Amino acid sequence: MKDQFNPESLMMSYGYKPELSEGAVKTPIFQTSTFVFKTAEEGKAFFEVAYGLREKEQNEELGLIYSRINNPNLQILEERLCLWDKADDCAVFESGMSAISTVLLEFLKPGDLLLFSKPTYGGTDHFIHHFLPKIGVDTIGFHHGQSNEEIIELLEESGKADNLAMIYIETPANPTNDIIDIAACVEIAKSFSTQDKQVKVAVDNTYMGPIWSHPLDHGADLVLYSATKYIGGHSDLIAGAVLGHSEDMIRVKTLRTFLGNMASPHTCWLLLRSLETLKVRMEQQQRNAQQVADFLVSHDKVEKVHYLGHIHSEDPDYEIYKRQYTSPGAMISFDIKGAQTEAFQFLNSLKLLKLAVSLGSTESLAQHPATMTHVGVDESERQEMGVTGKLVRISIGVENAEDIIRDISNALANCDC
Ligand SMILES: *Cc1c(COP(=O)(O)O)cnc(C)c1O
């Protein structure tokens, strides 16, 4: 099936066998904590595989045991998500943050060094700065535009380069749309890997995935999502996902089993429903975003628009953008003329766009990163990244583009800037 059809054609059926569920065309919600074994021998065999006591035999599937370990809604969802990123395996979590923190905990140990791109999502930034030091993990940040030579120099200067264990990047970065070269990070990871230590590259692909960018194709080991955003897409659930190669995913799934932070059957069922429209939603959002970005760029109350679709072909980022992404996406941020006061006037005047954090949903959302999502980031770092009082971030939804533009236009007219 999966070699014959495109992912969007398989989102309605792949991995689900109607004959196991009274012929129901849709996957029912398996709202159950535990599963009945046919025999004690079967239960024993399932546990041997689940706990890694032996390899799966050919054609043997992991039997259903207990919903913290596996559940049909969780498994079908994971199989469908694998199709977009062409990953061996996927683990779905109860939030994007639990996906991210589980990966960092599994691949980092005391004494290790983490190299990460700045800015990252506020929650990730907090975990890196406030939790990892408590378990003795050192961290070094780098930002968009730094060359590999400069990054390697940073690592060498720290005196801990030999302990590099992971490179964690978020691209395009939230909220600035700065992009990071994944393949260049893979090069750095390779140069610091040794026979008995492989430096992992993990990419938060929430802004672009799983439709417009596939970090595994560029050499990344792990791709992470807040499935709360585009994958869920309706602002009605919180979830996360990690995808990668089998040997890494066994580790991620084992830690998930013991942290117990998998997504519930109901959340998985909602995500299965969301996946059916993922591509049409994202394509409509992108078409709308392009029109909104073009409108903003020529507006006299707007100082600067940060949108991938506007990267000039002479900009050094252009080649990275073309190589990594098949679309400019549907996230726009812009500097309003003025400062926080003007940004707030704009946000308070919106009628159709909702004043809320989060992104990737069917409805358009607007927020003020410096005082909302990124308020926890150190002030001087915020300035350095361009997350200032005048920056507004908007996530474009599936509404009529002209309505979105009219609402933004009216709100800008209400600003004294
Ligand atoms: C929202 C978000 C997260 C965190 O995900 P939750 O589902 O809210 O836990 C991580 N990374 C990015 C880029 C995000 O936008």
The ligand as an SDF file (V2000), in Angstrom:
LIG
                    3D

 15 15  0  0  0  0  0  0  0  0999 V2000
    3.9560   24.5540   20.7880 C   0  0  0  0  0  0  0  0  0  0  0  0
    5.3310   24.1620   20.4680 C   0  0  0  0  0  0  0  0  0  0  0  0
    6.0250   23.2190   21.2540 C   0  0  0  0  0  0  0  0  0  0  0  0
    5.4310   22.6250   22.5140 C   0  0  0  0  0  0  0  0  0  0  0  0
    4.3500   21.7920   22.2300 O   0  0  0  0  0  0  0  0  0  0  0  0
    3.1210   21.5200   23.2410 P   0  0  0  0  0  0  0  0  0  0  0  0
    2.2490   20.6240   22.4290 O   0  0  0  0  0  0  0  0  0  0  0  0
    2.5120   22.8360   23.5740 O   0  0  0  0  0  0  0  0  0  0  0  0
    3.6920   20.8510   24.4440 O   0  0  0  0  0  0  0  0  0  0  0  0
    7.3060   22.8650   20.8570 C   0  0  0  0  0  0  0  0  0  0  0  0
    7.8900   23.4000   19.7590 N   0  0  0  0  0  0  0  0  0  0  0  0
    7.2590   24.3120   18.9890 C   0  0  0  0  0  0  0  0  0  0  0  0
    7.9560   24.8760   17.7910 C   0  0  0  0  0  0  0  0  0  0  0  0
    5.9740   24.7290   19.3200 C   0  0  0  0  0  0  0  0  0  0  0  0
    5.3560   25.6520   18.5620 O   0  0  0  0  0  0  0  0  0  0  0  0
  1  2  1  0
  2  3  1  0
  2 14  2  0
  3  4  1  0
  3 10  2  0
  4  5  1  0
  5  6  1  0
  6  7  2  0
  6  8  1  0
  6  9  1  0
 10 11  1  0
 11 12  2  0
 12 13  1  0
 12 14  1  0
 14 15  1  0
M  END
$$$$
